[in-house]
Amino acid sequence: MTATLQRDRAEAVAAAAFEAHGVRPGDARLVARVLVTADAMGKGSHGLRRLPRFVRGIEHGNVDVDGEMEVVRDAGAAATLSGGSRLGPVVATEAVAEATARADEHGVGAVGVHDSNHLGMLGYYTDRARREGYVALAVTNTEPAMPPYGGADPVLGTNPIAVATPTDPPFNLDMSTSAIARGSVLQARDRGETLPEGVALDAEGRPTRDPQAALDGVIRPFGGVKGAGLAVAVELLAGGLVGAAMGTDVTGTYRTENPCTKGDLFVVLDPTALGGPDAVDRMSAFLRELTAGDPAAGFDEIRLPGQRSVERADSAETVAVEDAIPPRNPTTPIPRVGPRSRVSR
């Protein structure tokens, strides 16, 4: 079922749901904003429909709403942040702020993250940095869903990559290294839709368009060896490099009954530090030239990665919410689904 809500109303309802599960008001509003922004961008697979999954992480005791975030390694322009098992969007926002502060001082800031949780749409964070005038790169690894090139077993996550520049027009690439994001497979399953050809195999290794069979089997990397190679790179950069898990040791991003062991890496660049005061103007001129060309047959225009999503988010006053939470009075308490436990750490 899909409901259309005013954007501020959707954020208020979502924040109330998080607060009812013990989340601090500021954190609750932040996570609600991340999810609703994904819906506003047209990325419903990473929007409010994921709210129940966030809540289940709290109920399972694998999200510590009061966990302490701490910089555990400091090397000037680079640092490692332990997220204290807080909600992923809270930790990711802190990591980007830390990377930005280091970019202001050093021209570049790189912050690795471990002991965090699922952070929602990765491109949200690069878009925030872009809007503040920075170049941003981000990678995160996820629970296994893809085989390595030449392999049959799921060892690699769908491992998204995001890159943004503070240009006009905006550029905010946000892509998984799989042929289709796992969130999109879940969305197709819940809608009763089939998958595109060639994106997944079932548990017997046969091509499938059935979303559930794909979830029980494997999702293919995009572009064969290219997507698989990028997925391995993300495992190394977001996992091993920052002290988080890799491959089959990654848990908790999809199945919230398990502790989350994945990692993140955020890199923020001051464009003037590398290219001087004209760096953004040069990049913008290239993008305008790129989009001014003649569109190919079947296309009305040339658009940049993320351009439509950014435009939607800037103009959206309402959001279409799928399978998440019904409209309600945000001040009404939302009962817990069960006793919340804590895992030992």
N, C-alpha and C positions, 0 to 999 in steps of 0.2 A: 504494500500500500504506500502511496506517495501523498504527502501533505505539503501544501505551500504555506510557509510561515514568513512573517516579517523577519528580516535578518536579526534585528536586535532582540526580538522575541525568542527566536531560535537559540541565540546565545544565552539568554537569561534562563530558559528552560534547561538547556544542557548544563549550565553552571550550577543550577539548583540540584540537578541529579548528582553531580560530582560532590557538592557540599554535603548532600545527604549521606554520602559514603565516606565522610570524614576528611575530604580534601579542603585545604585552606581556601578561603574565598578568592584570594588573588590568583592562586594556581588554578582554581576551578574556572575562573573567567578566561584565563590564558588558554587552557586546553579547549574550552568551548569555542573560543575564537579561531583556533587552529582548525578544528573540525568544520565549523560553519564556513570558514573561508574556502575550504576545499569544495564544499557544496556550491558556494558562490562562483567558484572558478569552473564549475561544471565537472568536477572530479568526485562524483558521488561515491565512488568505490572507496574513497579515503575520508568521507565526510561523516555526518552524524550517525550513519548506519554502523559506524565502528564504536560508537559510544558503549553499547553493551559489552564489547570485548574489553575496553578499558576498565569498565566496572568489574568484570569478572577477574581481571588481574588483581584488583584490590581485594576482592572477596577471597581469592585463592591465597592471599598473603604474599604474593610476589611483587606487588607494588607497595612500597612503603611511603605513605603520603606525608610522613614526617621525616623522611630520610635526610641525611646531611650531605650536601654536595661539597666537594673539596678538591682543590687543585693538588694533586699528589706528585706531580713532576713539573718543574718550572725551569725552562731553558731560554728565557727571554722571549723571542718571537714564537716559541713553541711551548706547549703545555699539555698535560694530560689531566682530565677532569674525571673524578669518580662521582657518579650520579647519585649514590646513596639509594638506588632503587626507586627514586622518585618517578612520577609520571614522565614519560618520554618527552613530551613537548616542553615541560618545565626545564628539564635538563638540557635539551637542545637549544632552547632560548638562552639559557645561561652560557652555554658553550659558544654560541655565536657572539654574545656580548663580550665574552672573554677574548675571543679571536679578534673582534673589532677593536678593542682597547689596545691589543698588542700591535695591530696594524697601524693604529694611530701613532704608536711609538716607534715601530721598526719598519713600517711600510708593508709588512705582511704579518699575519697572525695565524697560526695553525694550532688547533685544539682537538686532541683525540679524546674520545669518551668511552668509558666502560662502566658497567654496573648501572645501566639505565633501562629503559623500556621502549616499547614501540612508540615512535614519535609522530605518526600520521604521515602527511604528505611532505616528502623531503623538500620539494620545490617551494614550500611556504617559507622556509628559513633563508634560502638564497634570495627569494623575492624581497624579504624584509631588508636584507643587507643591500640589495640593489637599490631599493628606494632611498636608502641613506647615503648613496653615492659610492658604494664599494663594489668591487668584483668579488664574487663568492663561488666557491666550489664545495660540494658536499657529497659524501658517500656513506652508505650504511649497509651492513650485511643482515641477512634474514635467515630464518629456518630453511633447511634444504628443500628445494623443490625441483632443481634442474640437475641433469647429469653433466659431467665435464665432456668436452668434445671427444667422441669416440667411446664414451661410457654409457652404461644403461641405468645405473642407480642414482637417485637424487642425492647429491653431495653438496651442490652449490645453492645459495639462496638466489632469489630473483634480483637482489642486490642493486638498488637504484643508484643513479648518478644524477646530480643536479649542478648546473652551471648558470650563473646570471651575471649580466653586465648592466651598469647604470646608464644605459644608452637611450636614445630616442630615434627609432622605436625601441621598446623594451625587448630584451632577450632573456628568457628564463627557461632553459632546457631542463626537463625533469622526466627521466626515462628509466624504466627497469632494463636490466640486461637480458630479460626473458622476452620471448615473442609476445607475451601478454602478462600483465601484472596479476599476481595471485588475487588481489582485491577485485580485479575485473572478473576473474573466474568465479569468485564468490558471488559477486553481483549478478552474473549471468545465471548461476544456479538458483539464486533466490527469486529471480524474475521468470524462471522457467524458460530461459533462452538457450540457444546452442552457441558454441564457440566457433570462431573462424576456422577454416581448414588449416592444418599444418602447424598448430600452435602447441599441441599437447599429445601425449601418449597415455594409454591406460596402463593398468598394473601389469598387463601381459606384453607391453611394448608395442601395442597396435595404435595407429592414429585414431584419435577420438575427438568428437565435437561435444561430448557429454561433459558438462562442468564437474560433476561429482566424480566421474571416471578420471578426469584430469587431476583432481585433487588427490585421488587414490593412487595415481600414477606419477607422471612427471610432466612438467612444463618445459617446452623446448627453449633453448637460448635463441635470441634473434640473430639472424645472419650466420648461423652455424658456429664456426670456430671463432668468429669475431665477437659475438655476444658472450660465448663461453669464456673467451680470453679476458674480456672486461670483467666478467663475474669473478674470475680468479683474482684479478687485480684488486677488486673491491674487498674480497676476503682478506687479502694481505694488508691493505691499507686501513680498512675499518676494523679488522680483527686482530691479526698478529701484531701489527705495528703498534697498536695502542694498548695492548694487553687484554684484549677481549678474545672470545672464542672464534673458531673458524670451522667451516664445513659442517660435518655431522655433530659437532659439539655445540652448535648454535641452537638454542632453545628459547621458547617463551615469546617469540614475536607473533606467532600464529596460534599456538596452543597455550593459552594463558594459565593453564594449571601447572606449568613448569616455570621455574625461575628464568628470567631473561638474561642471556649471556652474550648477546650481540654487542657490536661496537659501532662507533660513528667517527668520522673525521670531517672537520669543518675548516676550510681555509678561506680567510678574508684578505683581500689585497686592496691597498690604496692605489688607485690607478695612476695617480700623479707620481708615485714613488718609482714606478717602472717606466712610464711613458711621458712624464712631464705634464704640464697643464693642459696640453692639447690631446691627451690620450683618448678621453671619452668622445671628443669631437671627431677624431679620426675613425673610431669604431662606429659611431653613429652614422657618419657619412657613408661608410661601407654598407651598413645595413639598409640605409635608404636606397642606395644604388641597387642592392640585391633585390629588394622588394619592388623596385620600379620596372623590372624587366617584364617581358610578355609572359603571361601564364600559359602553361601547357594545356593541351586539349583536355577538357573535362574540369578545368579549374577556373574560377572567377578571378582569383588574385593570388599573389605570392605572400604567404604569411610566415612569420618566424616562429620557432618553437616557443610555446608559452604565451605568445602575443594575444591570442584569443582569450586564454584563461585570465590574463592580467586585465584585459578590457572588461571581461565579465565581472570580475571581482570589484573593479572600480565603479561599476554602474549598478550592480545588483542591490536592490532594496529588499527583495524576497529571495528565499531559497526553497528548492524542492527537496524535501527530506524523505528518504526511502527507508522503511523498515527500521526505524530507530526509536523514537519516543513520540507519543501523541501530544498535541497541544494541551497545555494544562496551566494552572496557576503556578508560576515559578516559586511562590512562597509556600506552596503546599508540600509538606514533607513527603519524600519518596521512600517507601520502606526498603530496607535491605532485603536481599534475596536469601540471606543466610548469615550465620555468625562469621565474622572476619577473623582469620588467624594470622599469625606472623611466622614467617620462616626464620630459622636461626641463621645469623650471618656472622 
